Amino acid sequence: MEINDLAIDHAALDEHQRRFDELGYTIIKGALAPDKVEKLLTVIDEMRAAFHDHAHRNASERGLNIRPVIDKHPAFRALLMWPATFPVVVKLLGHYNIQLMQSHLFEANPGHAQRVTGWHNDGGVPAIEVNGIRAFGSLKVGYFLRAIDQENMGGLMVVPGSHRIQGAPPFRDGEPDPVGAVQVRFEAGDAIVFQQGLWHAAAPNLSNQRRTALYYGYGYRVFRPVDYQTMPAKLLDACSPIERQLLGETVNHQGYYLPTVEDTPLKPWFDEHFEPVNGGNLGLIRH
């Protein structure tokens, strides 16, 4: 489905905004249909087999770790403007001058007590802060392709509300996780959208199931992408104008910072479905 054909549910988007502002994240149930989940898992299984047949730095005993992933297969490109999640992304970022910051396939193989990633928040170094709190400039959409319905299955851990505190959340002596940490439960195909200031980590995967997740980061184009400088011309040539904007294409070198209409083909859709925004008001310091 093209985004121009989407019927925007503003009441649902307002609820996602409320949760996102309060907790630092919101969950989109059933974002991917079962057939889409199976397609993605099949593509990933093929990639894994190819990598293990020929030694590859993105494959290890802990699982695949590939970034960017969007240029690796059309199935990943399809998620760039996925109908169940993209309106939420645009609503939360509140502007049309946005781009894909990163795309990441991240697995946690079964039977590993060691986390694939420890506690952190996102946003780069140095952090852009307001009164000691990390300013909001980007978010991630995480797609979980297998159910995470028990503790310690390699799923996502978060500290709800930690995007609104100064510094890191407190830890009790000897505890591996901060006060208030929770392990988020997912059904296969669920998605989570969380903002960069939210403290998060991967749980150990003590189960007999591989945890496979895809993360797509979006942010304002005044910031640099995380895992690419330019996308391959072959990929851009296959994309729509809005997709090319999201993948970093501009008319000239000032297009990121002072965008024109030509630089931002997303703008007409944004103005039709959301409140028109003054081009200078990027909302960078909402917490």
GUDRENVO-403176 format. One record per residue (C-alpha): z, x, y. Coordinates in steps of 0.001 Angstrom, whole numbers, plus 524288, in hexadecimal, padded with zeros to 5 digits. Layout:
BEGIN
ZXY;...
END
This chain:
BEGIN
800008000080000;7FC81804FE80D89;80745804D5817AF;7FECF7FC318204F;800287F1A2815EC;80EF07F26481528;817467E6D981927;823047ED2F81FB4;830397E75381C1A;837CF7EA5D8287D;844737E46082387;844427ED8B817D4;840F37F911820A5;84C587F5B582993;855737F5EA81DCE;8503380333819AE;85285807E18279E;86093802FD8274B;8638F809DB81A6E;85C968163481EA3;8643C816ED82B5B;8714181404824C9;8701F81B8881805;8656A8256981AE3;85CDE81FA681028;856F68131780B0B;851A780FBD7FD94;844BD808D67FB03;84585802587EDBE;839298023C7E58B;8315480A077EF69;8284080E8C7E481;82324805047DA59;824AF8090F7CBFB;8163580C577CA9E;816E6815517D673;8230281BF77D0EE;81C0B81E317C400;810108239D7CADD;8183F82D507D292;81FE6831807C68F;8133A833AA7BF1A;80DC683C2E7CA07;81A84843D67CAC7;81AE6845AE7BBF7;80D1184B497BC93;8110F8548C7C783;81D04858E07BFF6;8151185BB67B3C4;80B31863A07BB79;815D386B6E7C23E;81CED86E9D7B5AB;81056872B27AEEA;80E6387C987B9E2;81A7D8825C7C042;81C6587C227CD94;826D287E4D7D7DE;8286786F917D9F1;82CA186D347CBD8;8396E871F07C60A;8437586DFF7BC01;849B2865937C6A4;83D3F85DA27C8EF;8318485CF57D1E5;8335D860437E048;8268785E8C7E79D;8246485D967F642;81BC5858EF7FC29;817BE84FB27F159;80F538462D7F912;8034084EBE7F795;804CD850657E8E8;7FF93843107E473;7FAA5836517EA88;8064B82F2F7E498;80F35836BC7EDC9;806A0834627F99E;807A6825C77F6F0;8161E826527FA64;8139082B6F80824;8129981D9580D9F;8185D815F980245;81981807868060E;82791805FB8016E;82CB7811AD80901;823C28156781440;82793809EE81D1F;835CC80DBF81B16;832A781BC581EF0;82BB28176582B4F;8367F80DC682EB9;8411C8180F82D55;839E4822D183482;835F98190183EEC;829A481FC784384;81B4C821FB8405D;81AE4830B6842D0;81FC58341F83535;81B3C83C80829E0;81E4F8405881BFB;8281B84B7681C96;8288884E5580E0B;825308493280084;82D3484DF57F51D;82D3B84BCF7E668;83ADE84F217E1DB;83FB784E467D3DD;84CAF850817CD38;84B228532C7BEC0;8553784D817B55C;8614B854997B0D5;863E785CC47BD0E;8716E85D3F7C2EC;86C448652B7CE6B;866F785D0B7D9A0;858DD85F1C7DDB8;85D6B85E717EBE4;86AD485ED57F224;870BE857B27FDB8;868F38585F80A5A;8627A8508F814FC;8548F8523B819E1;84E56855EC826AA;84C7686494826AC;852FA86FF182DA9;857C586F6283821;85BFA8614A8379D;8590A858A984344;8662E852708463E;86BE3848CE84FDC;87AAA84A328517F;87B10851C1844C6;873B88476283D02;8664E84A2383768;85C2B8428783F36;852F68395D83834;8452083EAB837C4;840C783CCC829AD;843698355C81D33;83FDA835E280EDA;83B0282BDB8053C;83F5C82ED77F75F;8385E828217EC04;83FAC828447DF0E;836B8827127D359;841438254A7C8FF;84D9781D327C94E;859DD8240C7CE11;8641981A617C99D;86F7E8231C7C5A6;8773F82E797CB18;871F483C4F7CA1F;863C0839557C708;85EA6842AE7D151;85D8A837E17DB66;85FA3838157E9EE;86D6E839467EF4A;870808359B7FD5B;87C028346080683;879C08274880D37;87B248283081BE2;87B2B8370E81C1B;86F868370A82564;879168329D8300A;8835683D5382E96;8848984AC38349B;882298559C82AE3;883578546781C2E;88B8784A0381558;898D184ED281085;89B1E853DE802B6;8A80D8534D7FB79;8AC688603E7F5BA;8A546863407E92A;89CA9857287E9AB;88DE28591E7E858;88A9A84D297F070;88F01849277FE1E;8981C83DE6800F1;890E1830FE8001E;88565835F77F800;87E6982C107EF60;873A982CF67E544;868DE823637E8D1;863DE81AA27DDDC;8554F817FC7DC56;84C6D8102B7D3A3;83F538167B7D08C;836A18143D7DC58;8417B812BA7E65E;840B781A797F300;84ADC81F567FC99;848998228480AEA;8529A82B9A81102;8539E8329E81DD6;854578413181F97;86285841A2823AB;8677C83B4181722;86E93844D180E51;868DD844528009E;867A784BE07F3DF;862C684A6F7E5F7;86C86846CF7DB78;86D0A84EF47CF0B;8640C849B17C490;86C67848C27B853;863E783E047B293;858DD83F3E7A8BD;84EF783A587B2BD;846DF841C67BCA8;8491683D7A7CACD;83C1D83D017D1E9;83B94839DE7E068;8319D83ACD7EB4D;8360E83D0C7F947;82D6B83A6E80518;832D883EC581237;82E20838F181F10;8316183CDB82CE3;82CCE83DD383AE3;821008467783D1A;8280584E918475A;82E1C8556083B79;8272785DFE831A3;824FF859A48238E;82DC085FD581958;824D18636480E0E;8171C864FE813B5;80FE2869F281FAE;802ED8631981D81;7FE6C85A4D81292;7F21F85DB580ACA;7E5888591F81145;7E1868529280481;7ED98849F080527;7EC15846B581393;7DDC08432D811A6;7E1E2838BF807CD;7EC1E832D2810DB;7EBEF8279D81A7C;7EE5D82AA6828ED;7FCB58269B827DD;7FE7C82EE581BB8;7F89083A76822DE;8023F8388282E01;80D6A8385382440;80838844D281E24;8080884C0C82B04;7FA8484A24830D5;7F9578498783FAA;7EE19849CA84944;7F328855E785039;7FED985EFB85007;806D48562785906;8052E84A648503E;8127F84C32849EC;819F584CDC856A6;811F38448B86015;80A4983B918570C;7FE5D8341885B84;7F919827B985557;7EFA78305484DA5;7FB16838418485B;8029982C5D8439E;7FA548227183C31;8073581CB583753;80A23817AE84517;8020E80B08844C0;80878806F4837F1;815D280AB483D2E;813E08031F849C4;80F567F72A84235;81ABD7F6D1838B5;825CD7FD0784071;82A6E7FDCC84E6B;821078062285677;82780812F885A0B;8263681B4886625;81FD4827E186182;82AE68302D866D0;83607828EE8601F;8371682EEA852A5;8450882A9E84FE3;8492D8383084B69;857B18368284D88;85AC5829E884674;865B482C4383CA3;
END
